């Protein structure tokens, strides 16, 4: 069988699956079905591979190619177009055929010639004949309607960010861009914005059906409620009175539904025919590790054809869409619209860098849509250092699932770290100390004017951990069952009912969750988040923090927290596990100096303090003040400022620090001076000058003593208190000597270990040798040293050592906030031995040495390295930064292999390669 014949067989099979009747020209019978595909149909340009007939009328053509032609399938488009415009034998109507396909046995591309600018796209499978008939019955194609018939958006009752999102999306769709990303801060109304777009796409765009994809079943319920509550601006009826909304909970899609709400797990189940347990939809895929063995194979399902949805809206863009589950999205011929508050590089890449709207957390706080947050830290001995259970100790042994206990002796000494708490070991005293510290802090420092406990959400590690927390909470607060509830997928009580009470009623005051309320769930009265679990995913952590950012007016807040004295102005994140330090977060506390009085911030700005921390802190205070003041006080400040409301003064400060605006100002200044500049060629001093000019303009009103006095007088009338101390200050104000002593002890232990084991551990012996004697330091050596240091009783991980040095020798330590790599241990050893005066991440040291080495090398050579050679040297440098060395074998891995590997690099350097690698290993590491 020839490759062409094999491809034709597969094409025939796919056409038949989609409901087409396949016929040769000799057996032509257009009455055989709604859709007939005739092979080798004669035209005046030669026989067409397939001509498609719907209702006896020719409507399209397929150009078939063998599978190996798939890489160049787009070049076949001209051939397909030729057949589509040719005269078909026995056809009286000579108008060009509308639907054009190019196909191999593996790939299908499709063009609709009725689109404004017809553009081919890859589709998973052929369309059904009924679909083409429906499209032919419409006066315009969907893409033409999107480009030419969408009316202006009514802006009433929409926030500026929502207007920007809807209009930006519609512009993108009008340009036929297949993927679009809407980046909106948590609490800014992403779902409302999405429903507004859905309504317009259905009513004015003529969309047949739209899929709203959510992360969990719980968020599907919430989205369904928002669809039911939505009233469009041009119709007094509810959305669900106008259009059918189906929340998928069965294997079938209602043919009359126009909106389907589903998890990606449920949609895969429908496509594959594999049954799914409802509980599988309760688990957020945000933190689920997936392997190749879990690959999702999607096959054509005639009951759910590829044209089922015109648009897919992906709420929160959870990471499952980037890997194994992506095939579910690839199946449908639909435009993809992503909604997220926490984008990362993968998000931008997946949506083709087509960001149609961007509204950051900082902007949302400035606009009063969200509130800022402060961080309060709680540290305990066991959380930081772990503990040890001696052998023959009588302790409870508890079954993880049943929680049944047995009383028996430990068989051996058991040392555990803080990270093992509540997994392999439960220390009830540690939980009790954290809860007691939170209670004391909230009552005496954070919300000391409150008579009731502010609505609080606690993130636990597991359901069992949540149960332990619940029991101790009720004990420490002396309260009954109603005071505190568990909200997890395994909770015995009705979680929807508990969530509703948590939002709207006085009790429960505290909710404990694992991940059910981690993303998307809206609880506006929340004012305290306590983290008793660490989170590795940056985007997931941002979403968890987002539970507290929602703003709320004073009356609504007082309905559930009676003693609140006004609107919600901020929330407090209580960190009991070092979650803020364990990873670099996207959004930052807007108030960087919560312990500094407002009058001192005002005075500092007037005296010329223009650093980011001072300016942001003053901005946040002014925005808070704007929410709290009555009309008279607002008017007095506005008069003193020359007509600028107090909140606008704060927004102006935040806007002045906008990096994009600073760069734009620097470019404009350079252009005015006749200097040609781009973002890449701007000098640091030019950017700093632009920043200084913008900040000076925003700070200018505060030069007036009358304005400063009026703001301070208004603050005193409210008796506003600074009820949070910076996360380091709170811990160290009570335990500063102890904390510093402990950090010094860690450093001393490290130095002692290095001295004692310099002859036993290969990595240490390298550093103790003279430079000319040093042998190559390898990643295996570093790994051996790290394993020895991180074992009990030392437990000296790179994170712990870096934190200790940062606390004791802060002025000499850089990169404390960056994520640690194993190779940072090289920097720690060099610093401890006095070989470096500053502790910097290893990658930074490698970068610096690389620059010096390549500069010296170029100066000594007759000709400098070529651009291609320099690029390869940078790649080799990056590998050394993460692995301590480079050898020939390393070119088989990752990015080096992707650039052509050893064969390519040898072609670039020839027999110089080995010598250069040896030089770099010695110069950049030793």
C-alpha positions in Angstrom: 0.0 0.0 0.0 1.4 3.4 -1.0 1.7 6.2 1.5 -1.0 8.1 -0.5 -3.4 5.2 -0.4 -2.8 4.8 3.3 -3.5 8.5 4.0 -6.7 8.3 1.8 -8.0 5.3 3.9 -7.5 7.3 7.2 -9.2 10.4 5.6 -12.1 8.2 4.5 -12.4 6.8 8.0 -12.4 10.2 9.6 -15.0 11.5 7.2 -17.3 8.5 7.9 -16.9 9.0 11.7 -18.1 12.6 11.2 -21.2 11.4 9.3 -20.1 11.7 5.6 -21.0 9.2 3.0 -17.9 8.4 0.9 -18.5 7.7 -2.9 -16.4 7.3 -6.0 -17.5 9.3 -9.0 -19.0 6.2 -10.7 -21.3 5.4 -7.7 -22.4 9.1 -7.3 -25.7 9.3 -5.3 -26.2 12.6 -3.7 -29.4 11.4 -2.0 -27.4 8.9 0.0 -27.1 11.3 3.0 -27.0 14.8 4.2 -23.3 15.0 3.5 -21.6 13.2 0.6 -17.8 13.2 -0.1 -17.2 12.4 -3.8 -13.6 11.1 -4.6 -11.8 12.3 -7.7 -14.5 14.7 -8.9 -13.7 16.1 -12.3 -13.1 19.9 -12.6 -11.6 22.1 -15.4 -8.4 22.1 -13.3 -8.1 18.4 -13.0 -9.8 15.9 -10.6 -10.3 17.1 -7.0 -9.4 14.5 -4.4 -12.7 15.1 -2.6 -15.6 17.4 -3.3 -18.1 17.8 -0.4 -21.8 18.0 -1.0 -24.3 19.0 1.6 -28.0 18.8 0.7 -27.0 17.9 -2.9 -25.0 21.2 -3.2 -21.2 21.3 -3.6 -19.9 23.3 -0.6 -16.2 22.3 -0.2 -13.1 20.5 -1.3 -10.4 18.4 0.3 -6.9 18.2 -1.0 -5.4 14.9 0.3 -1.7 14.3 0.8 0.5 11.6 2.2 1.5 11.8 5.9 5.1 12.9 5.1 3.7 16.0 3.5 2.3 17.2 6.8 5.3 19.5 7.6 4.6 21.5 4.4 0.8 21.2 4.3 0.3 24.9 4.1 1.9 25.1 0.7 -1.0 22.9 -0.5 -3.5 25.8 0.2 -3.0 27.2 -3.3 -3.9 23.9 -4.9 -7.0 23.6 -2.7 -8.0 27.2 -3.7 -7.5 26.3 -7.4 -10.0 23.4 -7.1 -12.4 25.5 -5.1 -12.6 28.2 -7.8 -12.5 25.8 -10.7 -15.6 24.8 -12.7 -17.0 21.5 -11.5 -18.3 19.3 -14.2 -22.2 19.1 -14.3 -22.4 22.0 -11.8 -24.3 25.0 -13.1 -23.3 27.4 -10.3 -19.7 28.5 -10.7 -19.4 30.4 -7.4 -16.2 29.4 -5.5 -16.7 26.6 -2.9 -16.6 28.0 0.6 -15.1 25.3 2.8 -11.4 24.3 2.0 -9.6 21.4 3.7 -6.0 20.1 3.4 -5.5 16.7 5.0 -3.1 13.9 5.6 -3.9 10.8 7.5 -2.7 12.7 10.7 -3.4 16.4 10.1 -6.3 18.4 8.9 -6.3 22.1 8.1 -9.4 24.2 7.3 -10.2 27.5 5.8 -13.6 29.2 5.7 -13.6 31.5 2.6 -16.5 33.5 4.2 -14.3 34.9 6.9 -13.1 38.5 6.4 -9.5 37.5 6.0 -9.6 33.7 5.3 -6.9 32.0 7.3 -6.3 28.3 7.6 -6.2 26.6 11.0 -5.5 23.1 12.2 -8.5 21.1 13.4 -8.6 17.8 15.2 -11.2 16.2 13.0 -13.6 16.9 10.1 -16.8 18.8 10.8 -20.2 17.1 10.5 -22.3 17.8 7.4 -25.0 19.3 9.6 -22.5 21.9 10.9 -21.5 23.0 7.4 -25.3 23.2 6.5 -25.9 25.4 9.6 -23.0 27.7 8.7 -24.3 28.0 5.1 -27.7 29.0 6.4 -26.2 32.0 8.2 -25.7 35.2 6.3 -22.2 35.8 7.7 -19.6 33.5 9.3 -18.9 33.7 13.0 -15.5 35.5 12.4 -17.1 38.1 10.1 -19.8 38.8 12.8 -17.0 39.3 15.4 -15.1 41.6 13.1 -18.0 43.7 11.7 -21.2 43.4 13.8 -20.2 43.7 17.5 -21.9 46.9 18.9 -20.2 49.2 21.3 -20.1 48.0 24.9 -22.5 49.7 27.3 -20.2 50.9 30.1 -22.7 51.5 32.8 -22.0 49.6 36.1 -18.7 48.3 34.7 -15.3 49.0 36.2 -12.7 50.5 33.9 -10.7 47.2 34.1 -13.8 45.2 33.1 -14.4 47.6 30.1 -10.8 47.2 29.1 -11.0 43.4 29.3 -14.2 43.0 27.3 -13.2 45.5 24.6 -9.7 44.2 24.4 -11.0 40.6 24.0 -13.4 41.6 21.3 -10.7 43.4 19.3 -8.5 40.3 19.5 -11.4 38.1 18.3 -12.1 40.5 15.5 -8.5 40.0 14.3 -9.1 36.2 14.4 -6.5 35.6 17.1 -7.0 32.0 18.3 -5.9 32.6 21.9 -6.3 35.5 24.3 -5.4 36.1 27.9 -7.2 38.4 30.3 -5.0 39.2 33.3 -7.1 40.6 36.1 -6.3 40.8 39.8 -8.2 38.5 42.2 -11.4 40.3 43.3 -11.6 42.5 40.2 -14.6 40.6 38.9 -13.1 38.2 36.3 -16.2 36.0 36.3 -18.6 38.9 35.9 -16.4 40.2 33.1 -16.4 36.8 31.4 -20.2 36.5 31.6 -20.5 39.9 30.1 -18.4 38.7 27.2 -20.3 35.4 26.9 -23.6 37.3 26.7 -22.3 39.5 23.9 -20.8 36.6 22.0 -24.1 34.7 22.1 -26.3 37.7 21.4 -24.3 39.7 18.9 -21.6 37.3 17.7 -24.1 34.5 17.1 -22.0 31.9 19.0 -23.7 28.5 19.2 -22.2 27.2 22.5 -19.5 28.3 24.9 -17.6 26.2 27.4 -16.7 27.7 30.7 -13.8 25.6 32.1 -13.2 25.7 35.9 -10.6 24.3 38.3 -12.9 22.4 40.7 -16.5 21.3 41.0 -16.9 23.9 43.8 -15.8 26.7 41.5 -18.2 25.3 38.9 -21.1 25.8 41.4 -19.9 29.3 42.1 -19.7 30.2 38.4 -23.2 28.8 37.8 -24.6 31.0 40.6 -23.0 34.0 39.0 -24.5 33.2 35.6 -27.9 32.9 37.3 -27.4 36.2 39.1 -26.3 38.1 36.0 -28.6 40.7 34.4 -27.4 42.0 31.1 -27.4 45.8 30.6 -29.9 45.7 27.7 -32.5 43.3 29.0 -34.3 43.1 32.4 -34.3 39.3 32.4 -31.6 37.1 34.1 -29.0 35.4 31.9 -30.4 32.0 32.6 -33.8 33.2 31.5 -32.3 34.1 28.1 -29.9 31.2 27.6 -29.6 27.6 28.8 -26.7 27.1 31.1 -25.7 23.5 31.9 -23.3 22.6 34.7 -21.9 19.3 33.5 -22.4 16.4 35.9 -23.2 13.6 33.5 -21.5 12.2 30.4 -23.8 14.0 28.0 -24.0 17.6 26.8 -27.5 19.0 26.5 -28.0 19.9 22.7 -30.1 22.9 23.7 -27.4 24.4 26.1 -25.6 27.5 25.1 -23.2 27.6 28.0 -21.6 24.6 29.6 -19.7 24.8 32.9 -17.2 21.9 33.4 -14.0 20.9 34.9 -11.3 19.7 32.5 -11.5 16.2 34.2 -15.2 16.0 33.4 -14.7 17.1 29.8 -12.0 14.5 29.3 -14.4 11.9 30.7 -17.0 12.9 28.2 -14.6 12.8 25.2 -12.9 9.5 26.1 -16.0 7.7 27.4 -14.2 6.8 30.6 -16.4 7.2 33.7 -15.3 9.7 36.3 -16.0 9.8 40.0 -17.4 13.1 41.3 -14.6 13.3 43.9 -12.0 13.6 41.1 -13.4 17.1 40.3 -12.9 18.2 43.9 -9.2 18.1 43.7 -7.6 21.2 42.2 -5.1 20.3 39.5 -3.0 23.3 40.5 -0.7 21.3 42.7 -1.1 17.8 41.3 2.1 16.3 40.0 1.6 14.6 36.7 3.7 12.1 34.9 3.9 10.7 31.3 2.1 7.6 32.5 -1.0 9.7 33.1 -1.1 10.9 29.5 -4.7 11.7 28.3 -5.5 10.1 25.0 -8.4 11.9 23.3 -10.2 10.2 20.4 -13.0 11.6 18.1 -16.4 11.3 19.7 -19.2 11.8 17.2 -21.6 12.7 20.1 -19.3 15.6 21.0 -17.9 16.8 17.6 -14.9 19.2 17.5 -17.3 22.0 16.6 -19.3 21.6 19.8 -18.0 24.9 21.2 -17.1 28.2 19.5 -15.3 29.5 22.5 -13.6 28.0 25.6 -13.1 30.3 28.6 -10.5 28.9 30.9 -11.0 30.3 34.4 -7.7 30.7 36.4 -5.8 29.0 33.6 -4.7 26.2 36.0 -1.5 24.5 35.1 -3.2 21.3 33.9 -3.8 23.0 30.5 -0.1 23.2 29.8 0.7 19.5 29.9 -1.2 16.2 29.9 -4.7 17.6 29.8 -4.0 20.1 27.0 -5.3 17.6 24.5 -8.8 18.3 25.7 -8.5 21.9 24.5 -6.7 20.9 21.3 -9.7 18.6 20.5 -12.2 21.5 20.0 -12.2 24.0 17.2 -12.7 26.9 19.5 -11.1 30.2 20.4 -9.4 30.0 23.8 -9.9 32.8 26.3 -7.8 32.6 29.5 -8.7 34.3 32.8 -6.0 34.6 35.5 -4.9 36.7 38.4 -1.5 35.0 38.5 0.1 34.6 35.1 3.6 33.1 34.6 5.8 32.4 31.6 3.9 29.3 30.7 0.6 31.2 30.7 1.9 33.9 28.4 3.5 31.3 26.1 0.3 29.2 25.9 -1.8 32.2 25.0 0.7 33.3 22.3 1.6 36.4 24.4 -1.7 37.9 23.4 -2.5 39.8 26.6 -5.8 41.6 25.8 -6.1 43.2 29.2 -3.9 43.6 32.2 -5.0 44.8 35.7 -2.5 44.1 38.5 -3.1 43.6 42.2 -1.4 46.9 42.9 -3.6 48.8 40.5 -6.7 47.1 42.1 -5.7 48.3 45.5 -5.1 51.8 44.2 -8.6 51.8 42.7 -10.2 50.5 45.9 -11.3 47.3 44.2 -9.1 45.3 46.5 -7.3 46.0 49.8 -3.6 45.8 50.6 -2.1 43.3 53.1 0.4 43.2 55.9 2.5 40.2 57.0 2.8 39.1 60.6 5.2 36.3 61.4 5.0 33.6 64.1 8.0 31.4 64.7 8.2 28.5 67.1 11.2 26.4 68.1 9.7 23.1 66.7 8.6 24.8 63.4 12.1 26.1 62.8 14.4 23.3 64.1 12.2 20.2 64.4 12.6 17.9 67.4 13.6 14.4 68.4 11.7 11.6 70.0 13.9 9.3 72.0 13.6 5.5 71.8 11.4 3.8 74.4 9.2 6.9 74.8 5.6 6.1 75.5 3.5 8.0 72.9 0.3 7.8 71.0 0.4 6.2 67.5 -2.5 7.4 65.4 -3.8 5.9 62.2 -3.8 8.6 59.4 -7.2 7.7 58.0 -9.2 6.4 60.9 -7.4 8.5 63.6 -7.6 5.5 65.9 -4.9 5.7 68.6 -2.7 3.1 70.3 -0.4 3.7 73.2 3.0 2.2 72.8 6.8 2.7 73.0 8.9 4.2 70.2 11.3 1.6 68.8 14.2 4.0 68.0 15.3 7.6 68.2 13.2 9.7 65.7 14.4 13.1 64.7 12.1 15.2 62.5 12.2 18.5 60.9 9.6 21.3 60.8 8.7 20.2 57.2 7.7 16.7 58.5 5.3 18.2 61.1 1.7 17.0 60.7 2.7 14.4 58.2 4.9 11.8 59.8 4.9 13.4 63.2 2.2 15.5 65.0 3.3 17.9 67.7 0.1 19.2 69.3 2.1 21.7 71.4 3.4 23.3 68.2 -0.2 23.8 66.9 -1.3 25.1 70.3 1.6 27.6 70.5 0.8 29.0 67.0 -2.9 29.3 67.7 -2.2 31.0 71.0 0.2 33.4 69.4 -2.3 34.3 66.7 -5.0 34.9 69.3 -2.7 37.2 71.3 -1.5 39.1 68.3 -5.0 39.7 66.9 -6.3 40.8 70.2 -3.4 43.0 71.3 -1.8 44.3 68.1 -3.6 43.6 64.8 -7.3 44.2 65.6 -7.2 45.2 69.2 -10.3 47.4 69.0 -12.4 44.4 67.9 -14.8 42.7 70.3 -15.2 39.6 68.2 -12.6 37.5 66.3 -12.2 38.8 62.8 -13.3 36.3 60.1 -10.2 34.1 59.8 -9.2 31.4 57.3 -6.5 28.9 58.2 -4.7 26.8 55.6 -3.9 23.3 56.8 -1.7 20.6 55.3 -4.2 17.7 55.4 -7.7 16.8 56.6 -6.2 15.2 59.7 -4.1 18.4 60.4 -7.3 20.4 59.9 -9.0 18.3 62.6 -6.2 18.9 65.0 -6.3 22.6 64.4 -10.1 22.7 64.9 -9.9 21.0 68.3 -7.1 23.2 69.6 -8.8 26.4 68.3 -12.0 25.6 70.2 -9.9 24.8 73.3 -7.7 28.0 73.1 -10.6 30.3 72.4 -12.9 28.6 74.9 -15.6 28.3 72.2 -18.1 25.7 71.0 -18.6 23.9 67.7 -20.3 26.8 65.9 -17.2 29.1 66.4 -14.9 27.1 64.1 -15.6 24.8 61.2 -13.7 22.7 58.7 -14.3 23.4 55.1 -12.8 20.6 53.0 -14.1 18.2 50.4 -14.1 15.5 53.1 -15.9 17.5 55.7 -19.0 15.6 57.0 -21.2 18.7 57.1 -22.6 20.4 54.0 -19.7 22.5 52.7 -21.9 24.8 50.7 -23.9 25.6 53.8 -20.8 26.2 55.9 -19.3 28.5 53.2 -22.6 30.5 53.0 -22.6 30.9 56.8 -18.9 31.9 56.8 -19.6 34.6 54.2 -22.9 35.9 55.6 -23.4 35.0 59.3 -21.8 35.7 62.6 -20.6 32.1 63.0 -18.3 30.5 62.1 -15.6 33.0 63.0 -12.8 30.8 61.8 -12.7 28.3 58.9 -10.0 25.7 58.4 -9.4 24.4 54.9 -6.9 22.4 52.9 -7.5 23.6 49.4 -11.2 23.9 48.9 -11.2 27.7 49.5 -7.7 28.0 48.1 -8.7 29.4 44.7 -11.6 31.4 43.4 -14.0 31.0 46.3 -15.2 34.4 47.3 -15.4 35.3 51.1 -15.3 39.1 51.3 -15.4 39.6 55.1 -12.1 37.7 55.5 -9.5 39.8 57.4 -7.0 37.2 58.6 -5.3 34.4 56.7 -3.2 32.0 58.8 -0.8 29.8 56.9 0.0 26.6 58.7 1.2 24.9 55.5 3.9 25.8 53.0 3.1 26.3 49.3 5.7 25.6 46.6 3.7 27.0 43.6 4.0 30.7 43.2 0.8 31.1 41.3 -1.1 28.9 43.7 0.2 30.9 46.7 -0.9 34.1 45.0 -4.4 32.6 44.5 -4.5 31.5 48.2 -3.6 35.0 49.3 -6.3 36.3 47.0 -8.9 35.0 49.4 -8.3 38.0 51.6 -8.0 40.8 49.1 -11.7 41.5 48.5 -12.8 44.9 49.6 -16.1 45.4 51.5 -18.0 48.4 52.7 -18.5 49.2 56.4 -22.2 48.2 56.6 -21.6 44.8 55.0 -18.6 44.1 57.1 -20.5 45.0 60.3 -23.2 42.5 59.4 -20.8 39.7 60.2 -18.2 41.6 62.4 -20.3 43.9 64.6 -17.4 45.9 66.1 -15.7 46.8 62.8 -15.4 50.6 62.7 -15.7 51.1 59.0 -14.9 49.5 55.6 -12.4 46.7 55.2 -9.1 48.5 54.5 -6.6 45.6 54.6 -6.1 42.0 55.6 -3.3 40.4 57.6 -1.4 37.4 56.4 -0.1 35.5 59.5 2.9 33.3 58.4 3.5 30.5 60.8 5.6 28.3 58.5 7.9 30.7 56.6 5.7 30.6 53.5 6.6 34.2 52.6 10.3 33.3 52.7 10.0 29.9 51.0 9.4 31.4 47.5 9.4 34.7 45.8 5.8 36.1 45.5 4.4 38.2 42.7 2.4 40.7 44.7 4.0 42.5 47.6 2.6 44.1 50.7 1.9 47.6 49.5 2.7 49.0 53.0 6.4 48.5 53.4 6.7 50.5 56.6 3.6 49.7 58.7 5.4 50.7 61.9 6.1 54.3 60.7 3.6 56.9 61.7 1.7 58.6 58.9 3.0 62.0 60.0 6.5 60.7 59.8 5.9 59.4 56.3 4.5 62.7 55.2 7.4 64.6 56.8 9.9 62.2 55.2 8.4 62.7 51.7 8.5 66.5 52.2 12.2 66.2 53.2 13.0 64.2 50.1 12.7 60.5 51.1 11.6 59.1 47.7 12.5 55.4 48.0 9.9 52.9 46.9 9.1 51.7 50.4 8.3 55.1 51.7 6.3 56.2 48.7 4.3 52.9 48.6 3.6 53.0 52.3 2.3 56.6 52.1 0.2 55.7 49.1 -1.4 52.8 50.9 -2.1 54.9 54.0 -3.8 57.6 52.0 -6.0 55.1 50.1 -7.1 53.6 53.4 -7.7 57.0 54.8 -9.9 57.9 51.8 -12.2 54.9 52.6 -12.5 55.9 56.3 -13.0 59.7 56.3 -16.4 61.4 56.2 -17.4 63.9 53.5 -16.3 67.0 55.6 -12.8 65.7 56.2 -12.5 64.7 52.6 -13.5 68.1 51.5 -11.0 69.8 53.8 -8.1 67.7 52.5 -9.2 68.3 48.9 -9.2 72.0 49.5 -5.7 72.0 51.0 -4.4 69.9 48.1 -5.7 72.2 45.4 -8.6 70.0 44.4 -7.1 66.5 44.6 -9.0 63.9 46.8 -6.9 62.1 49.3 -7.3 58.7 47.6 -6.2 60.2 44.3 -3.1 61.5 46.0 -2.3 57.9 47.0 -3.1 56.6 43.5 -0.8 59.3 42.0 2.1 58.0 44.1 1.6 54.4 42.9 1.2 55.5 39.3 4.5 57.4 39.6 6.4 54.2 40.3 4.9 52.3 37.3 7.9 50.8 35.6 6.4 50.9 32.1 5.5 54.6 32.5 9.0 55.4 33.8 10.6 53.8 30.7 8.1 55.6 28.4 9.0 58.9 30.1 12.8 58.2 29.8 12.3 57.4 26.0 10.3 60.6 25.5 13.0 62.7 27.2 15.7 61.1 25.1 13.7 61.7 21.9 13.2 65.4 22.9 17.0 65.7 23.2 17.5 64.1 19.8 18.9 60.9 21.3 17.9 57.6 19.7 17.0 55.1 22.4 15.0 51.9 22.8 14.0 50.1 26.0 17.1 47.9 25.7 19.6 50.8 25.2 18.3 53.2 27.9 21.0 54.1 30.4 20.3 53.4 34.1 20.8 57.1 34.9 18.2 58.0 32.3 15.6 55.6 33.8 16.5 56.9 37.3 16.1 60.5 36.2 12.7 59.7 34.7 11.6 58.0 37.9 12.8 60.9 40.0 10.9 63.4 37.9 7.6 61.4 38.1 7.9 60.8 41.8 8.8 64.4 42.4 5.6 65.5 40.6 3.5 63.1 42.6 5.0 64.2 45.9 4.8 67.9 45.1 1.5 68.4 47.0 3.0 67.2 50.2 5.5 70.1 50.2 2.6 72.2 51.6 2.5 72.1 55.4 -1.2 72.9 55.4 -2.0 69.7 53.5 0.2 67.6 55.7 -1.4 69.1 58.8 -4.9 68.5 57.4 -4.2 64.8 56.6 -2.7 64.3 60.1 -5.7 66.0 61.8 -8.1 63.8 59.8 -6.2 60.7 60.9 -6.4 61.7 64.6 -10.1 62.2 64.3 -10.5 58.6 63.3 -8.0 57.5 66.0 -6.4 55.2 63.4 -3.8 52.9 64.9 -0.8 51.1 63.2 -2.0 47.6 64.2 0.7 45.6 62.5 4.4 45.4 63.1 6.7 44.4 60.2 7.2 40.6 60.1 10.8 40.8 61.4 10.0 43.4 64.0 7.1 41.4 65.6 9.3 38.3 66.1 12.5 40.0 67.0 11.1 42.7 69.3 10.4 39.9 71.8 13.1 37.4 70.9 15.8 39.4 69.1 18.7 38.3 71.2 17.6 34.7 71.2 16.9 34.7 67.4 20.3 36.3 66.7 22.0 33.8 69.1 20.4 30.9 67.3 21.5 32.2 63.9 25.1 32.6 65.2 24.9 29.0 66.5 23.9 27.8 63.1 26.8 29.7 61.5 29.2 28.3 64.1 28.0 24.8 63.6 28.6 25.2 59.8 32.1 26.6 60.3 33.0 23.8 62.8 31.7 21.1 60.5 33.8 22.5 57.6 37.0 22.5 59.7 36.4 19.1 61.1 35.6 17.3 57.9 37.9 19.0 55.4 39.8 15.8 54.7 36.8 13.5 54.6 34.4 15.2 52.1 35.7 15.8 48.6 34.0 19.1 48.1 35.6 20.6 51.2 39.1 19.3 50.3 38.9 21.2 47.0 38.5 24.5 48.8 41.3 23.9 51.2 43.8 23.2 48.4 45.9 26.0 46.9 44.4 27.4 43.7 47.0 25.8 41.4 46.3 22.4 43.0 42.6 22.5 43.0 41.0 19.7 41.2 37.6 20.1 39.5 34.6 20.6 41.7 31.7 18.5 40.6 28.0 18.5 41.3 28.2 15.1 42.9 30.7 16.5 45.4 28.3 19.4 46.3 25.4 17.0 46.6 27.4 14.8 49.0 28.2 17.8 51.2 24.6 19.0 51.2 23.3 15.6 52.2 25.8 15.4 55.1 24.9 18.9 56.3 21.1 18.6 56.0 20.9 15.3 58.0 19.9 15.4 61.7 21.2 16.7 64.1 22.7 19.5 62.0 19.9 20.0 59.5 21.9 22.8 57.8 20.1 23.2 54.5 21.2 26.0 52.1 18.0 27.9 53.0 18.7 27.7 56.7 22.3 28.7 56.4 21.5 31.6 54.0 18.8 32.9 56.4 21.2 32.7 59.4 23.9 34.7 57.6 21.2 37.2 56.4 20.1 37.7 60.0 23.6 38.1 61.5 25.5 39.7 58.7 22.7 41.4 56.7 25.0 44.0 55.1 27.2 41.3 53.5 24.5 39.0 52.2 22.8 39.4 48.8 19.9 37.5 47.2 18.2 36.5 50.5 14.8 36.6 48.7 15.8 34.5 45.7 15.1 30.8 45.5 18.1 28.7 46.6 19.9 26.3 44.3 22.1 23.4 45.5 25.1 25.1 44.0 24.6 28.1 46.4 26.4 25.8 48.9 29.6 26.7 47.0 29.1 30.4 47.9 28.3 29.5 51.5 31.6 27.5 51.9 33.7 30.2 50.2 32.1 32.9 52.5 32.6 30.8 55.6 36.3 30.3 54.7 36.8 34.0 54.1 37.5 33.5 50.4 34.7 36.1 49.6 33.7 39.3 51.5 30.1 39.1 50.3 27.7 36.2 50.3 26.1 36.1 46.8 24.1 33.5 45.0 26.5 31.2 43.1 24.9 32.0 39.8 25.8 35.7 40.3 29.4 34.9 41.1 29.6 32.7 38.0 28.2 35.6 35.9 30.8 38.0 37.2 33.7 35.6 36.7 32.5 34.8 33.2 32.4 38.5 32.2 36.0 38.9 33.5 37.2 35.7 31.9 35.7 36.4 28.4 37.0 40.0 28.5 40.5 38.8 29.3 40.3 36.0 26.7 39.1 38.4 23.9 41.9 40.8 24.8 44.6 38.0 24.5 43.3 36.5 21.2 44.1 37.8 17.8 40.3 37.8 17.1 37.5 38.0 19.6 35.0 35.2 20.0 32.3 35.4 17.3 28.6 36.1 18.3 27.8 32.4 17.8 30.8 31.3 19.9 29.8 33.8 22.6 26.2 32.5 22.7 27.5 29.0 23.2 29.9 30.1 25.9 26.9 31.8 27.7 25.0 28.5 27.6 28.0 26.6 29.0 28.3 29.3 31.7 24.6 28.8 32.7 25.1 25.1 32.9 28.1 25.6 35.2 26.0 27.9 37.4 23.5 25.1 38.1 25.9 22.1 38.0 29.4 23.4 39.1 31.1 22.0 35.9 30.7 21.1 32.3 31.9 18.1 30.3 31.2 16.7 26.9 28.5 14.5 28.3 26.5 17.5 29.4 25.7 18.5 25.8 23.2 15.6 25.7 21.0 17.4 28.2 18.3 20.1 28.2 19.0 23.4 26.5 22.5 22.4 25.2 21.0 19.4 23.3 18.2 21.6 22.0 20.8 23.9 20.4 22.5 21.1 18.6 24.4 19.4 21.3 28.0 18.2 21.1 28.1 17.9 17.3 27.1 21.6 16.9 29.4 23.0 19.6 32.3 21.0 18.1 31.6 22.6 14.7 31.7 26.0 16.4 34.9 25.6 18.4 36.7 22.6 17.0 39.6 21.2 19.0 39.5 24.3 21.2 36.4 23.0 23.0 38.0 20.8 25.6 40.5 23.5 26.6 37.8 26.1 26.9 35.7 23.8 29.1 38.7 23.1 31.4 39.4 26.9 31.6 35.8 27.7 32.4 35.5 24.9 35.1 38.6 26.3 36.8 38.0 30.0 36.3 34.2 30.2 37.0 34.1 27.8 40.0 37.3 27.5 41.9 
